Amino acid sequence: MAIQIGVTGWGDHASLYSHQTKGNEKLSEYASHFPVVEVDTAFYAIQPQSHYEKWIKQTPESFRFVIKAFSHLTGHDRQERTKQEAKELMKQYEESIQPAWEKGKINALLFQFPPWFDVKKQNIQKLRFIREWLSDYPLALEFRNQSWFQPQYKDQTLSFMKDQQWIHTICDEPQAGEGSVPRVLEPTHPTKSLVRFHGRNIHGWNKNGREDWRKVRFLYRYNEEELREWAERIHELKKQTPEITLLFNNNSGGDAADNAKQMQDILGVTYDDLNPRQMDLFQF
């Protein structure tokens, strides 16, 4: 599947579900629309294997998961850990995802680092350790600090990612200072690239004094012109990377699923092996 399109999570996309769809039925219904999803719950807690086993049963054989790394592994909790403590935590995370890995349903493990994860030897070494500890897995890397792509470091960053076979997570996001990254359209993995669409809400991206800052951070709806511009970029990326995954994360206002559907239409992408679409009883 050359281009896979999906969204972040499957619970909060009202346009995909009827009012009769129960919470525990949403993933199955989601998989009738898209072939891939980002498991964002894995960022907040290491999920039990039973969750992955359930999700596997609810999705078709070809369906894939982009599983976010646990936030404590990426340093979002700001806690200092010894190398051994970090390795043990990584082992817990690795064990949790085994049902999906054994069934071949992992598209990538996504390591999204916090805005304070900047260019320095300690952080580069951390990336080396992660790549070593998870050597068998496809790992995607997303920065939230622009220092990695400043002119004096950009080429070194990309060379390092290629050498370590990190999948480059290319971002479309507001250019809102140090805690955001520019659009860098360069694959770094032999076969995979990941593009995440965060929207362009520059006023909501960073803390701005609003109590509901996190709720409105991804409040943005891409217009057709913006999506068509991205479609041209995707065609260019396809010349350099066999498999591209597009994930829409602009869902503070419920826009992600609609934009993902629009992108499918613009790119002319169809999927034949999704779950059967549920029909309303009296739909004609």
JOTA-V892155 format. One record per residue. N is the residue number from 1. SS is DSSP state (a for helix, b for strand, c for the rest). PSI is psi in whole degrees, -180 to 180 (* if undefined). D_LAST is the distance of its C-alpha to the last C-alpha in Angstrom with 2 decimals. Layout:
n->N ss->SS psi->PSI d_last->D_LAST
n->N ss->SS psi->PSI d_last->D_LAST
//
This chain:
n->1 ss->c psi->106 d_last->31.96
n->2 ss->c psi->-43 d_last->33.77
n->3 ss->b psi->116 d_last->31.88
n->4 ss->b psi->132 d_last->30.17
n->5 ss->b psi->133 d_last->28.44
n->6 ss->b psi->-165 d_last->27.81
n->7 ss->b psi->177 d_last->28.88
n->8 ss->b psi->119 d_last->31.46
n->9 ss->c psi->171 d_last->30.45
n->10 ss->c psi->5 d_last->27.01
n->11 ss->c psi->-29 d_last->27.33
n->12 ss->c psi->49 d_last->27.19
n->13 ss->c psi->80 d_last->24.23
n->14 ss->a psi->-31 d_last->21.90
n->15 ss->a psi->-14 d_last->19.47
n->16 ss->a psi->-19 d_last->18.65
n->17 ss->c psi->150 d_last->17.83
n->18 ss->c psi->165 d_last->15.87
n->19 ss->c psi->-13 d_last->18.33
n->20 ss->c psi->-10 d_last->18.04
n->21 ss->c psi->123 d_last->19.44
n->22 ss->c psi->160 d_last->23.06
n->23 ss->a psi->-42 d_last->25.92
n->24 ss->a psi->0 d_last->26.67
n->25 ss->a psi->-5 d_last->23.13
n->26 ss->a psi->-39 d_last->23.07
n->27 ss->a psi->-43 d_last->24.93
n->28 ss->a psi->-42 d_last->22.69
n->29 ss->a psi->-41 d_last->19.64
n->30 ss->a psi->-43 d_last->21.84
n->31 ss->c psi->0 d_last->22.67
n->32 ss->c psi->-8 d_last->19.14
n->33 ss->c psi->-40 d_last->19.81
n->34 ss->c psi->154 d_last->23.55
n->35 ss->c psi->0 d_last->26.30
n->36 ss->b psi->151 d_last->29.09
n->37 ss->b psi->151 d_last->29.95
n->38 ss->b psi->126 d_last->33.19
n->39 ss->b psi->91 d_last->34.53
n->40 ss->c psi->-19 d_last->36.22
n->41 ss->a psi->-26 d_last->37.11
n->42 ss->a psi->-19 d_last->39.74
n->43 ss->a psi->-34 d_last->41.56
n->44 ss->a psi->-24 d_last->42.21
n->45 ss->c psi->147 d_last->43.21
n->46 ss->c psi->119 d_last->43.75
n->47 ss->c psi->144 d_last->40.79
n->48 ss->c psi->152 d_last->41.52
n->49 ss->a psi->-32 d_last->40.76
n->50 ss->a psi->-31 d_last->38.45
n->51 ss->a psi->-46 d_last->36.00
n->52 ss->a psi->-38 d_last->35.87
n->53 ss->a psi->-40 d_last->35.54
n->54 ss->a psi->-44 d_last->32.49
n->55 ss->a psi->-34 d_last->30.91
n->56 ss->a psi->-43 d_last->31.62
n->57 ss->a psi->-26 d_last->29.76
n->58 ss->c psi->-3 d_last->26.65
n->59 ss->c psi->153 d_last->26.49
n->60 ss->c psi->166 d_last->26.34
n->61 ss->c psi->-36 d_last->29.71
n->62 ss->c psi->-9 d_last->29.66
n->63 ss->c psi->143 d_last->28.88
n->64 ss->b psi->153 d_last->31.95
n->65 ss->b psi->133 d_last->33.55
n->66 ss->b psi->110 d_last->35.87
n->67 ss->b psi->120 d_last->38.00
n->68 ss->b psi->147 d_last->40.11
n->69 ss->c psi->146 d_last->43.74
n->70 ss->c psi->137 d_last->44.99
n->71 ss->a psi->-28 d_last->46.44
n->72 ss->a psi->-22 d_last->49.86
n->73 ss->a psi->-26 d_last->50.07
n->74 ss->a psi->-2 d_last->49.57
n->75 ss->c psi->13 d_last->52.02
n->76 ss->c psi->-22 d_last->49.77
n->77 ss->c psi->-6 d_last->51.71
n->78 ss->c psi->25 d_last->54.96
n->79 ss->c psi->138 d_last->56.79
n->80 ss->c psi->135 d_last->59.56
n->81 ss->c psi->148 d_last->59.40
n->82 ss->c psi->165 d_last->61.77
n->83 ss->a psi->-40 d_last->60.68
n->84 ss->a psi->-41 d_last->60.66
n->85 ss->a psi->-42 d_last->58.57
n->86 ss->a psi->-40 d_last->56.02
n->87 ss->a psi->-40 d_last->55.99
n->88 ss->a psi->-39 d_last->55.45
n->89 ss->a psi->-40 d_last->52.52
n->90 ss->a psi->-38 d_last->51.04
n->91 ss->a psi->-39 d_last->51.46
n->92 ss->a psi->-44 d_last->49.47
n->93 ss->a psi->-45 d_last->46.62
n->94 ss->a psi->-43 d_last->46.84
n->95 ss->a psi->-36 d_last->46.81
n->96 ss->a psi->-33 d_last->43.70
n->97 ss->c psi->2 d_last->41.56
n->98 ss->a psi->-40 d_last->42.78
n->99 ss->a psi->-41 d_last->39.70
n->100 ss->a psi->-38 d_last->37.65
n->101 ss->a psi->-45 d_last->40.58
n->102 ss->a psi->-27 d_last->41.21
n->103 ss->c psi->1 d_last->37.61
n->104 ss->c psi->31 d_last->37.86
n->105 ss->c psi->14 d_last->35.14
n->106 ss->b psi->119 d_last->37.25
n->107 ss->b psi->-47 d_last->36.70
n->108 ss->b psi->158 d_last->39.61
n->109 ss->b psi->122 d_last->41.59
n->110 ss->b psi->115 d_last->41.68
n->111 ss->b psi->100 d_last->45.00
n->112 ss->b psi->116 d_last->44.58
n->113 ss->c psi->155 d_last->48.03
n->114 ss->c psi->167 d_last->48.96
n->115 ss->c psi->-23 d_last->50.35
n->116 ss->c psi->2 d_last->53.89
n->117 ss->c psi->91 d_last->53.68
n->118 ss->c psi->180 d_last->55.78
n->119 ss->c psi->113 d_last->57.88
n->120 ss->c psi->160 d_last->60.80
n->121 ss->a psi->-41 d_last->62.33
n->122 ss->a psi->-42 d_last->61.20
n->123 ss->a psi->-36 d_last->57.52
n->124 ss->a psi->-41 d_last->57.84
n->125 ss->a psi->-37 d_last->59.45
n->126 ss->a psi->-42 d_last->56.61
n->127 ss->a psi->-38 d_last->54.16
n->128 ss->a psi->-43 d_last->56.47
n->129 ss->a psi->-45 d_last->56.55
n->130 ss->a psi->-45 d_last->52.78
n->131 ss->a psi->-36 d_last->52.39
n->132 ss->a psi->-44 d_last->55.15
n->133 ss->a psi->-30 d_last->53.77
n->134 ss->c psi->48 d_last->50.25
n->135 ss->c psi->-23 d_last->51.45
n->136 ss->c psi->-9 d_last->48.83
n->137 ss->c psi->152 d_last->45.76
n->138 ss->c psi->116 d_last->43.96
n->139 ss->b psi->128 d_last->44.95
n->140 ss->b psi->140 d_last->43.53
n->141 ss->b psi->125 d_last->45.83
n->142 ss->b psi->122 d_last->44.92
n->143 ss->c psi->151 d_last->47.73
n->144 ss->c psi->19 d_last->47.66
n->145 ss->c psi->125 d_last->51.22
n->146 ss->a psi->-10 d_last->51.99
n->147 ss->a psi->-30 d_last->55.45
n->148 ss->a psi->-26 d_last->54.06
n->149 ss->a psi->15 d_last->53.13
n->150 ss->c psi->153 d_last->56.13
n->151 ss->c psi->-38 d_last->58.04
n->152 ss->c psi->-13 d_last->60.78
n->153 ss->c psi->-16 d_last->58.40
n->154 ss->a psi->-52 d_last->55.24
n->155 ss->a psi->-38 d_last->56.50
n->156 ss->a psi->-40 d_last->57.98
n->157 ss->a psi->-48 d_last->54.79
n->158 ss->a psi->-38 d_last->52.72
n->159 ss->a psi->-41 d_last->55.47
n->160 ss->a psi->-45 d_last->55.62
n->161 ss->a psi->-39 d_last->51.86
n->162 ss->a psi->-44 d_last->52.08
n->163 ss->a psi->-38 d_last->55.10
n->164 ss->a psi->-3 d_last->53.46
n->165 ss->c psi->45 d_last->50.08
n->166 ss->c psi->139 d_last->48.13
n->167 ss->b psi->125 d_last->44.65
n->168 ss->b psi->122 d_last->44.77
n->169 ss->b psi->102 d_last->42.19
n->170 ss->b psi->132 d_last->41.87
n->171 ss->b psi->141 d_last->40.92
n->172 ss->b psi->110 d_last->39.47
n->173 ss->c psi->165 d_last->40.88
n->174 ss->c psi->143 d_last->42.99
n->175 ss->c psi->89 d_last->46.56
n->176 ss->c psi->43 d_last->48.11
n->177 ss->c psi->-158 d_last->51.47
n->178 ss->c psi->-33 d_last->52.83
n->179 ss->c psi->27 d_last->49.81
n->180 ss->c psi->159 d_last->47.46
n->181 ss->c psi->150 d_last->47.55
n->182 ss->c psi->166 d_last->47.20
n->183 ss->c psi->117 d_last->44.68
n->184 ss->c psi->104 d_last->46.47
n->185 ss->c psi->67 d_last->44.62
n->186 ss->c psi->116 d_last->46.61
n->187 ss->c psi->150 d_last->45.49
n->188 ss->c psi->-6 d_last->48.01
n->189 ss->c psi->148 d_last->46.58
n->190 ss->c psi->-32 d_last->46.79
n->191 ss->c psi->-17 d_last->43.09
n->192 ss->b psi->144 d_last->41.07
n->193 ss->b psi->150 d_last->40.47
n->194 ss->b psi->135 d_last->38.50
n->195 ss->b psi->126 d_last->37.36
n->196 ss->b psi->130 d_last->36.55
n->197 ss->b psi->108 d_last->35.22
n->198 ss->c psi->-2 d_last->36.74
n->199 ss->c psi->-179 d_last->36.16
n->200 ss->c psi->38 d_last->39.04
n->201 ss->c psi->82 d_last->39.81
n->202 ss->a psi->-32 d_last->43.55
n->203 ss->a psi->-18 d_last->44.42
n->204 ss->a psi->-6 d_last->42.53
n->205 ss->a psi->-49 d_last->43.55
n->206 ss->c psi->165 d_last->46.97
n->207 ss->c psi->127 d_last->48.20
n->208 ss->c psi->20 d_last->48.56
n->209 ss->c psi->-9 d_last->49.76
n->210 ss->c psi->138 d_last->46.36
n->211 ss->c psi->-30 d_last->45.71
n->212 ss->c psi->27 d_last->42.03
n->213 ss->a psi->-49 d_last->43.01
n->214 ss->a psi->-31 d_last->41.15
n->215 ss->a psi->-29 d_last->37.92
n->216 ss->a psi->0 d_last->37.93
n->217 ss->c psi->-40 d_last->39.48
n->218 ss->c psi->32 d_last->36.28
n->219 ss->c psi->98 d_last->34.83
n->220 ss->c psi->140 d_last->33.83
n->221 ss->c psi->119 d_last->30.89
n->222 ss->c psi->135 d_last->31.62
n->223 ss->c psi->172 d_last->31.01
n->224 ss->a psi->-38 d_last->29.93
n->225 ss->a psi->-43 d_last->33.56
n->226 ss->a psi->-40 d_last->34.65
n->227 ss->a psi->-38 d_last->31.98
n->228 ss->a psi->-35 d_last->32.87
n->229 ss->a psi->-41 d_last->36.51
n->230 ss->a psi->-34 d_last->35.71
n->231 ss->a psi->-39 d_last->33.79
n->232 ss->a psi->-40 d_last->37.08
n->233 ss->a psi->-38 d_last->38.99
n->234 ss->a psi->-41 d_last->36.70
n->235 ss->a psi->-38 d_last->37.36
n->236 ss->a psi->-42 d_last->41.06
n->237 ss->a psi->-35 d_last->40.91
n->238 ss->a psi->-23 d_last->39.25
n->239 ss->c psi->-17 d_last->42.51
n->240 ss->c psi->-17 d_last->44.37
n->241 ss->c psi->130 d_last->42.16
n->242 ss->c psi->-35 d_last->39.91
n->243 ss->b psi->125 d_last->37.41
n->244 ss->b psi->132 d_last->36.17
n->245 ss->b psi->128 d_last->34.16
n->246 ss->b psi->125 d_last->32.75
n->247 ss->b psi->127 d_last->32.20
n->248 ss->b psi->123 d_last->31.16
n->249 ss->c psi->9 d_last->33.10
n->250 ss->c psi->68 d_last->32.66
n->251 ss->c psi->15 d_last->30.76
n->252 ss->c psi->-30 d_last->32.90
n->253 ss->c psi->14 d_last->30.32
n->254 ss->c psi->28 d_last->27.23
n->255 ss->c psi->-14 d_last->27.21
n->256 ss->a psi->-50 d_last->27.72
n->257 ss->a psi->-41 d_last->24.22
n->258 ss->a psi->-43 d_last->23.10
n->259 ss->a psi->-37 d_last->26.32
n->260 ss->a psi->-40 d_last->25.91
n->261 ss->a psi->-42 d_last->22.51
n->262 ss->a psi->-43 d_last->24.23
n->263 ss->a psi->-37 d_last->27.08
n->264 ss->a psi->-46 d_last->24.93
n->265 ss->a psi->-44 d_last->23.62
n->266 ss->a psi->-41 d_last->27.18
n->267 ss->a psi->-12 d_last->28.72
n->268 ss->c psi->32 d_last->26.11
n->269 ss->c psi->131 d_last->25.89
n->270 ss->c psi->156 d_last->23.18
n->271 ss->c psi->127 d_last->23.33
n->272 ss->c psi->-10 d_last->22.40
n->273 ss->c psi->40 d_last->23.65
n->274 ss->c psi->173 d_last->21.80
n->275 ss->c psi->151 d_last->20.33
n->276 ss->c psi->139 d_last->16.87
n->277 ss->c psi->129 d_last->14.28
n->278 ss->c psi->138 d_last->13.06
n->279 ss->c psi->144 d_last->9.40
n->280 ss->c psi->147 d_last->8.79
n->281 ss->c psi->-41 d_last->8.92
n->282 ss->c psi->27 d_last->6.36
n->283 ss->c psi->133 d_last->3.82
n->284 ss->c psi->* d_last->0.00
//
